[in-house]
Amino acid sequence: MNRRLAPSLMMLTCGLVTMALASPAAAAPSVLPALPAVSCSGGVTTTATTTGATTTGSATCTGATTLKLSTTLDAAGVTSTVTSLLPALPGLPVPINTTVPAVGLTSACSVLVNTATGATVASSCDAA
C-alpha cells in the first residue's frame, strides 16, 4: 500500500507546486502607486563671526518629509561641513536655530534641502 501511495503523493505535490508558480499572484510584484510630491518653502539666514556660524529660519512642507540642513564653514581655507536631518510634518513649520562653533571662521554657507525631492528649499551665505 505504501508503494502505491508514495508516487501519488509525489505527483500531487508536484501538481500543487506547478499551479502555485503559474498563478497570477506569483507573477512579478505589482507596482505601488507613487507617493504624492512633497514641496517645501521657507528661508534661512546664516550669520558668520570669527568664532562660529549661526543659522536661523523656518520651513513648512505640504507632506511628511525629512529636511537636510548642511552648513559649510571656511576657516582660513580649511572647509568642513556639518549636516543635520530635520523631520517635517504636513503644514507645521520646522524651526531652524543652530550654531556651529569654529575658531578663525572666515565664511559660512547653509543649504536646506528637501530629501524627498532633492530640491533646495533655502540657502544663505555670510562672511565674518
C-alpha positions as CSV (number, residue, x, y, z in Angstrom):
1,M,0.0,0.0,0.0
2,N,2.8,2.5,0.8
3,R,4.4,1.8,-2.6
4,R,1.2,2.9,-4.4
5,L,0.7,5.9,-2.1
6,A,4.2,7.4,-2.4
7,P,4.1,8.1,-6.2
8,S,0.5,9.5,-5.9
9,L,1.6,11.9,-3.1
10,M,4.7,13.0,-5.1
11,M,2.6,13.7,-8.2
12,L,0.0,15.6,-6.2
13,T,2.7,17.7,-4.6
14,C,4.4,18.5,-7.9
15,G,1.0,19.5,-9.4
16,L,0.2,21.9,-6.5
17,V,3.7,23.5,-6.8
18,T,3.2,23.9,-10.5
19,M,-0.2,25.5,-10.1
20,A,1.1,27.8,-7.4
21,L,4.0,29.0,-9.6
22,A,1.7,29.5,-12.6
23,S,-0.9,31.6,-10.7
24,P,-1.0,35.4,-11.3
25,A,-0.2,36.1,-7.7
26,A,3.2,34.5,-8.2
27,A,3.9,36.8,-11.1
28,A,6.1,39.9,-10.8
29,P,5.0,42.1,-7.9
30,S,2.6,44.9,-8.8
31,V,3.9,48.5,-8.9
32,L,2.9,50.5,-5.9
33,P,1.3,53.9,-6.6
34,A,3.6,56.9,-6.4
35,L,3.6,58.9,-3.3
36,P,2.3,62.5,-3.7
37,A,5.1,65.0,-4.3
38,V,6.1,67.0,-1.2
39,S,7.0,70.6,-1.7
40,C,8.5,72.9,0.9
41,S,9.1,76.6,1.3
42,G,10.9,78.7,3.8
43,G,14.0,80.6,4.4
44,V,17.3,80.6,6.3
45,T,19.8,83.2,7.4
46,T,23.4,82.4,8.1
47,T,25.5,84.8,10.3
48,A,29.2,84.2,10.4
49,T,31.6,85.6,13.1
50,T,35.2,84.8,13.8
51,T,34.0,82.3,16.5
52,G,31.3,80.4,14.6
53,A,28.2,80.4,12.4
54,T,24.6,80.6,13.3
55,T,21.7,79.6,11.0
56,T,18.1,80.6,11.8
57,G,14.9,80.3,9.9
58,S,12.0,78.0,9.3
59,A,10.4,75.8,6.6
60,T,6.9,74.4,6.0
61,C,6.2,71.3,3.8
62,T,3.0,70.0,2.2
63,G,3.6,66.5,3.4
64,A,5.8,64.4,5.7
65,T,9.4,64.5,4.7
66,T,12.9,65.0,6.0
67,L,14.8,68.2,5.5
68,K,18.6,68.3,5.4
69,L,20.5,71.4,6.7
70,S,24.1,71.5,5.6
71,T,26.4,74.3,6.9
72,T,29.8,74.6,5.3
73,L,32.4,76.5,7.3
74,D,35.6,78.1,5.9
75,A,38.3,78.9,8.5
76,A,41.4,80.3,6.7
77,G,41.0,77.9,3.7
78,V,40.1,74.8,5.7
79,T,36.5,73.8,5.0
80,S,34.2,71.5,6.9
81,T,30.5,70.7,6.7
82,V,28.0,69.9,9.4
83,T,24.8,68.2,8.4
84,S,21.5,67.9,10.4
85,L,18.4,66.0,9.5
86,L,15.1,67.6,10.4
87,P,11.7,65.8,10.3
88,A,8.9,67.8,8.8
89,L,5.1,67.1,9.2
90,P,2.5,68.5,6.8
91,G,1.6,72.1,7.4
92,L,3.7,72.6,10.5
93,P,6.7,75.0,10.5
94,V,10.1,73.5,11.2
95,P,12.1,76.0,13.3
96,I,15.8,76.2,12.5
97,N,18.2,77.6,15.0
98,T,21.7,76.1,15.1
99,T,25.1,77.3,15.9
100,V,28.4,75.7,14.9
101,P,31.5,77.0,16.8
102,A,34.7,77.5,14.7
103,V,37.8,79.4,15.7
104,G,39.1,81.8,13.0
105,L,36.0,81.4,10.8
106,T,36.1,83.5,7.6
107,S,32.8,82.5,5.9
108,A,29.8,80.1,6.2
109,C,27.0,78.9,3.9
110,S,23.9,76.9,4.8
111,V,21.7,75.0,2.4
112,L,18.3,73.5,3.4
113,V,17.2,70.6,1.1
114,N,14.0,68.5,0.8
115,T,15.4,65.0,0.8
116,A,12.2,63.6,-0.8
117,T,12.8,65.6,-4.0
118,G,16.4,66.8,-3.7
119,A,15.1,70.4,-4.2
120,T,16.8,73.3,-2.4
121,V,14.3,75.0,-0.1
122,A,16.6,77.8,1.0
123,S,20.2,78.9,1.2
124,S,22.3,81.6,2.8
125,C,25.9,82.7,3.0
126,D,27.8,85.2,5.1
127,A,31.4,86.3,5.6
128,A,32.9,87.1,9.0
